[in-house]
């Protein structure tokens, strides 16, 4: 599974920031967001991408708390949208991996013969 997702649940941010990000996450464009915030199109590891975005968000949150004049609420919302979007991708990937694994187990359990002698031409169990 992933190690970054649990830390997302412990983040405490202003309700308005989170609500604005929730509204925007439906339109999340990974390529555009990563280019804008990280300077590249794709990073193969969603978890590393999420970590980089969390570092940026932490800096923005500190600027917000300090009342820094360079703080941009719009950028902060945009970064939180990217974090939510990446978290969705990470959860979807983990769920797909889990379904794939359970599918393999189902395949093997369905293809096991109750006994080797039940297979025509088998000499096992004689």
C-alpha positions in Angstrom: 0.0 0.0 0.0 1.1 3.6 0.3 2.8 5.4 3.1 1.7 9.0 2.2 -2.1 8.5 2.3 -2.4 8.2 6.1 -0.6 11.5 6.6 -3.2 13.2 4.4 -5.9 12.3 6.8 -4.1 14.0 9.6 -3.7 17.4 7.8 -5.8 20.2 9.3 -6.5 23.1 6.9 -9.1 25.8 6.8 -12.5 24.5 5.7 -12.8 27.1 2.9 -9.4 25.9 1.4 -10.5 22.3 1.5 -14.0 23.0 0.1 -12.5 25.0 -2.8 -10.1 22.2 -3.6 -12.9 19.6 -3.5 -14.8 21.6 -6.1 -11.7 21.8 -8.3 -10.5 18.2 -8.0 -13.1 16.9 -10.5 -11.3 18.9 -13.2 -7.8 17.8 -12.2 -5.4 17.6 -15.1 -2.3 15.7 -14.0 0.0 16.9 -16.8 -0.9 20.6 -16.4 -0.7 20.5 -12.6 2.7 18.7 -12.5 4.1 21.0 -15.1 2.9 24.0 -13.2 3.9 22.9 -9.7 6.9 20.6 -10.2 8.2 21.6 -13.6 7.8 18.3 -15.4 5.0 16.3 -17.0 5.1 13.0 -15.3 6.9 11.2 -12.6 6.4 7.5 -12.7 5.9 7.1 -9.0 2.6 8.7 -7.8 3.8 8.5 -4.2 6.9 10.5 -4.9 4.8 13.1 -6.7 2.5 13.3 -3.8 5.4 13.8 -1.4 6.8 16.7 -3.5 3.3 18.3 -3.6 3.0 17.9 0.2 6.3 19.7 0.7 5.1 22.6 -1.5 1.7 22.7 0.4 3.5 22.7 3.7 5.6 25.8 2.6 2.4 27.5 1.4 0.6 26.7 4.7 3.5 28.2 6.7 3.3 31.3 4.6 -0.4 31.5 5.2 0.1 31.2 9.0 2.9 33.7 9.0 0.8 36.3 7.1 3.5 36.4 4.4 2.7 39.0 1.7 3.8 36.5 -1.0 1.2 34.0 0.0 -1.3 33.2 -2.8 -4.6 31.6 -1.7 -5.2 30.6 -5.4 -1.9 28.7 -5.6 -2.6 27.0 -2.3 -6.0 25.8 -3.5 -4.4 24.6 -6.8 -1.7 22.7 -4.9 -4.3 21.1 -2.6 -6.3 20.1 -5.8 -3.2 18.4 -7.1 -2.7 16.6 -3.8 -6.3 15.4 -3.9 -6.0 14.3 -7.5 -2.8 12.4 -6.9 -4.3 10.7 -3.8 -7.2 9.6 -5.9 -4.8 8.1 -8.5 -2.8 6.4 -5.8 -5.9 4.9 -4.2 -7.2 3.8 -7.6 -3.9 2.2 -8.4 -3.8 0.4 -5.0 -7.3 -0.8 -5.5 -6.5 -2.1 -9.0 -3.5 -4.0 -7.6 -5.6 -5.5 -4.9 -8.3 -6.6 -7.4 -5.7 -8.0 -9.7 -4.2 -10.0 -6.8 -7.6 -11.3 -5.7 -8.4 -12.2 -9.3 -5.2 -14.4 -9.5 -6.2 -16.1 -6.3 -9.7 -16.7 -7.6 -8.2 -18.2 -10.8 -6.0 -20.6 -8.9 -8.8 -21.7 -6.6 -11.2 -22.2 -9.5 -8.6 -24.2 -11.5 -7.5 -26.6 -8.8 -8.9 -30.1 -9.3 -10.4 -31.7 -6.3 -8.0 -34.6 -6.9 -5.4 -35.4 -9.5 -7.2 -38.6 -10.4 -10.2 -36.6 -11.5 -8.2 -35.4 -14.5 -8.6 -37.7 -17.5 -5.4 -39.5 -18.2 -3.9 -38.8 -14.8 -2.2 -41.6 -13.0 -1.9 -39.8 -9.7 -3.8 -41.2 -6.8 -3.8 -44.8 -8.2 
